[in-house]
Amino acid sequence: MESQNNVAYIDGANLHQGVISLGWRLDYERFRVWLSEKYQVKTAYLFIGLIPKYKELYTYLSKSGFTLVFKEVVYDNDGKAKGNCDADLVLQATRDAYEDIYDKAVIVSSDGDYAGLVRFLIDKKKMEILLSPAPTEKCSILLKRTNVAISYLADQRSLLELQNKKAPDRDRTL
């Protein structure tokens, strides 16, 4: 098979929450290797809210091979952090497509807000696959209606689950 220069665009919060909802924790180092081996991902952008107290987590993710793209976090009235990265991910993937930076895109999210991006990438013949962190029934119908190829991370649990080692996200944050 001919080598490709594929890029992954990962909604960090959606990935983390999706896997946690399945009852397991993702081994990010394994996930990065799997992306490279399975989908020929050369660059994996991880869009994530920036909270200074999680510096250790960011270091771990970076060392695991992810290119971190930070979003400034704001807090709602209940003190809950909000770092919505959707627009940043869409802009990066679209800009990179127009600049012909990659062969195909791998989108990691279950969020229907990305349906427009997925349709655009399909039209441009730049879409490889959508990886859904959520189970089949929780992946947005808007994504399913694009007819994109979807793979569910739950099916890869045996390969990607964190195995009995200390991880920087031990307090279940990302």
Secondary structure, 3 states (H helix, E strand, C coil): CCCCCEEEEEEHHHHHHHHHHCCCCECHHHHHHHHHHHHCEEEEEEEEEECHHHHHHHHHHHHCCCEEEEEECEECCCCCEECCCHHHHHHHHHHHHHCCCCCCEEEECCCHHHHHHHHHHHHCCCEEEEEECCCHHHCCHHHHCCCCCEEEHHHHHHHHECCCCCCCCCCCCC
